[in-house]
């Protein structure tokens, strides 16, 4: 699985990096940023799905 952020929809709520800091961080403006290449290991699937569900702009996307 891979996680991405649609930058054009992200408004900087910060929920992704608060919910799943292993997968996300914030950039210099406070917007969500992918940590690494966006690959989601099996043990991080649950927090990845929580980050997707927690994004009010639906900017976080999980692809299989």
N, CA, C and O of each residue as an XYZ file, in Angstrom:
256
protein
N       0.828     -1.181      0.000
C       0.000      0.000      0.000
C       0.873      1.245      0.000
O       2.012      1.246      0.467
N       0.297      2.285     -0.536
C       0.998      3.564     -0.608
C       0.027      4.665     -0.196
O      -1.159      4.620     -0.522
N       0.543      5.642      0.519
C      -0.262      6.771      0.943
C       0.242      8.027      0.241
O       1.446      8.217      0.068
N      -0.696      8.877     -0.159
C      -0.341     10.141     -0.798
C      -1.187     11.263     -0.190
O      -2.197     11.015      0.469
N      -0.752     12.486     -0.426
C      -1.525     13.657     -0.032
C      -1.772     14.487     -1.282
O      -0.835     14.845     -1.995
N      -3.037     14.790     -1.541
C      -3.398     15.671     -2.652
C      -3.149     17.100     -2.173
O      -3.980     17.684     -1.478
N      -2.009     17.649     -2.547
C      -1.580     18.960     -2.050
C      -2.586     20.061     -2.346
O      -2.713     21.008     -1.568
N      -3.293     19.952     -3.447
C      -4.255     20.997     -3.803
C      -5.474     21.008     -2.876
O      -6.202     21.999     -2.822
N      -5.698     19.904     -2.143
C      -6.827     19.848     -1.205
C      -6.411     20.066      0.246
O      -7.249     20.405      1.082
N      -5.143     19.881      0.553
C      -4.662     20.009      1.935
C      -4.723     21.469      2.379
O      -4.224     22.363      1.695
N      -5.347     21.692      3.541
C      -5.426     23.051      4.080
C      -4.667     23.197      5.396
O      -4.735     24.245      6.038
N      -3.946     22.152      5.798
C      -3.071     22.258      6.958
C      -3.701     22.010      8.310
O      -3.239     22.563      9.308
N      -4.741     21.198      8.376
C      -5.334     20.870      9.677
C      -4.361     20.090     10.560
O      -4.409     20.199     11.785
N      -3.488     19.313      9.948
C      -2.477     18.567     10.698
C      -2.947     17.254     11.276
O      -2.220     16.618     12.038
N      -4.132     16.843     10.934
C      -4.635     15.589     11.499
C      -3.824     14.386     11.045
O      -3.614     13.458     11.825
N      -3.364     14.385      9.800
C      -2.602     13.231      9.300
C      -1.353     12.998     10.135
O      -1.097     11.870     10.555
N      -0.577     14.038     10.383
C       0.658     13.824     11.137
C       0.436     13.714     12.629
O       1.320     13.243     13.345
N      -0.717     14.133     13.118
C      -1.046     13.891     14.521
C      -1.533     12.460     14.733
O      -1.232     11.848     15.757
N      -2.276     11.931     13.779
C      -2.804     10.569     13.863
C      -1.722      9.537     13.536
O      -1.614      8.516     14.215
N      -0.930      9.797     12.509
C       0.039      8.813     12.019
C       1.417      9.445     11.793
O       1.858      9.568     10.650
N       2.097      9.846     12.867
C       3.402     10.484     12.694
C       4.462      9.578     12.068
O       5.490     10.063     11.594
N       4.221      8.290     12.065
C       5.149      7.368     11.422
C       5.069      7.487      9.895
O       6.011      7.115      9.195
N       3.950      8.003      9.378
C       3.745      8.116      7.931
C       3.786      9.541      7.407
O       4.044      9.766      6.224
N       3.528     10.513      8.291
C       3.415     11.907      7.875
C       4.207     12.827      8.787
O       4.471     12.509      9.947
N       4.572     13.953      8.245
C       5.163     15.041      9.024
C       4.536     16.321      8.486
O       3.649     16.280      7.633
N       5.001     17.445      8.988
C       4.501     18.710      8.464
C       5.618     19.441      7.745
O       6.793     19.304      8.087
N       5.237     20.215      6.749
C       6.236     20.997      6.037
C       6.423     22.336      6.752
O       5.855     22.552      7.823
N       7.194     23.209      6.183
C       7.510     24.494      6.813
C       6.290     25.401      6.986
O       6.333     26.361      7.756
N       5.200     25.096      6.269
C       3.973     25.896      6.389
C       2.917     25.224      7.254
O       1.843     25.784      7.472
N       3.219     24.011      7.754
C       2.267     23.274      8.583
C       1.359     22.340      7.813
O       0.451     21.743      8.392
N       1.587     22.203      6.517
C       0.799     21.295      5.700
C       1.365     19.885      5.819
O       2.551     19.703      6.096
N       0.505     18.888      5.605
C       0.933     17.502      5.678
C       1.950     17.161      4.614
O       1.902     17.669      3.494
N       2.878     16.283      4.988
C       3.929     15.840      4.080
C       4.150     14.353      4.328
O       4.107     13.896      5.471
N       4.385     13.610      3.274
C       4.629     12.179      3.386
C       6.048     11.948      3.909
O       6.998     12.600      3.477
N       6.169     11.006      4.848
C       7.483     10.612      5.343
C       7.983      9.478      4.456
O       7.295      8.469      4.295
N       9.151      9.629      3.890
C       9.700      8.603      3.008
C       8.980      8.566      1.677
O       8.547      9.598      1.164
N       8.855      7.371      1.122
C       8.264      7.199     -0.206
C       6.754      7.003     -0.160
O       6.114      6.884     -1.204
N       6.176      6.969      1.045
C       4.741      6.784      1.164
C       4.308      5.333      1.256
O       3.113      5.039      1.269
N       5.281      4.415      1.320
C       4.945      2.997      1.456
C       4.418      2.731      2.861
O       4.993      3.187      3.849
N       3.318      1.988      2.938
C       2.698      1.672      4.216
C       2.951      0.207      4.533
O       2.451     -0.680      3.842
N       3.726     -0.044      5.577
C       3.981     -1.409      6.024
C       2.712     -1.963      6.674
O       1.875     -1.201      7.158
N       2.577     -3.258      6.682
C       1.393     -3.905      7.229
C       1.026     -3.454      8.624
O      -0.155     -3.283      8.930
N       2.014     -3.258      9.472
C       1.741     -2.848     10.853
C       1.263     -1.399     10.967
O       0.830     -0.973     12.037
N       1.341     -0.638      9.867
C       0.894      0.759      9.887
C      -0.403      0.993      9.108
O      -0.849      2.132      8.966
N      -1.002     -0.080      8.607
C      -2.237      0.066      7.822
C      -3.359      0.705      8.626
O      -4.092      1.544      8.103
N      -3.500      0.324      9.874
C      -4.592      0.847     10.702
C      -4.474      2.359     10.895
O      -5.466      3.077     10.778
N      -3.262      2.846     11.191
C      -3.103      4.290     11.382
C      -3.205      5.029     10.050
O      -3.638      6.180     10.014
N      -2.809      4.377      8.955
C      -2.966      5.001      7.632
C      -4.443      5.199      7.322
O      -4.844      6.259      6.841
N      -5.247      4.189      7.595
C      -6.690      4.297      7.364
C      -7.317      5.353      8.289
O      -8.239      6.061      7.885
N      -6.824      5.454      9.507
C      -7.323      6.469     10.436
C      -6.991      7.875      9.929
O      -7.803      8.790     10.068
N      -5.804      8.052      9.342
C      -5.420      9.349      8.784
C      -6.298      9.713      7.595
O      -6.692     10.869      7.441
N      -6.606      8.728      6.755
C      -7.506      8.960      5.620
C      -8.874      9.404      6.140
O      -9.437     10.386      5.657
N      -9.400      8.683      7.117
C     -10.722      8.992      7.670
C     -10.730     10.327      8.412
O     -11.760     11.000      8.463
N      -9.596     10.712      8.986
C      -9.523     11.927      9.775
C      -9.272     13.211      9.001
O      -9.338     14.297      9.576
N      -8.990     13.108      7.723
C      -8.704     14.309      6.930
C     -10.008     14.947      6.467
O     -10.732     14.352      5.668
N     -10.323     16.152      6.955
C     -11.591     16.777      6.576
C     -11.682     17.176      5.104
O     -12.786     17.326      4.580
N     -10.552     17.350      4.430
C     -10.555     17.719      3.014
C     -10.412     16.525      2.097
O     -10.394     16.684      0.876
N     -10.308     15.321      2.663
C     -10.104     14.090      1.877
C      -8.856     14.197      1.021
O      -8.825     13.731     -0.118
N      -7.827     14.818      1.585
C      -6.565     14.989      0.861
C      -5.649     13.782      1.010
O      -4.767     13.571      0.177
N      -5.842     12.998      2.046
C      -5.014     11.812      2.268
C      -5.668     10.636      1.569
O      -6.843     10.342      1.786
N      -4.887      9.960      0.721
C      -5.402      8.866     -0.095
C      -4.522      7.646      0.107
O      -3.294      7.737      0.102
N      -5.168      6.510      0.283
C      -4.467      5.232      0.441
C      -4.730      4.399     -0.805
O      -5.882      4.122     -1.138
N      -3.671      4.002     -1.490
C      -3.774      3.199     -2.717
C      -3.217      1.811     -2.463
O      -2.194      1.654     -1.796
N      -3.894      0.807     -2.997
C      -3.397     -0.554     -2.831
C      -2.417     -0.936     -3.917
O      -1.904     -2.055     -3.920
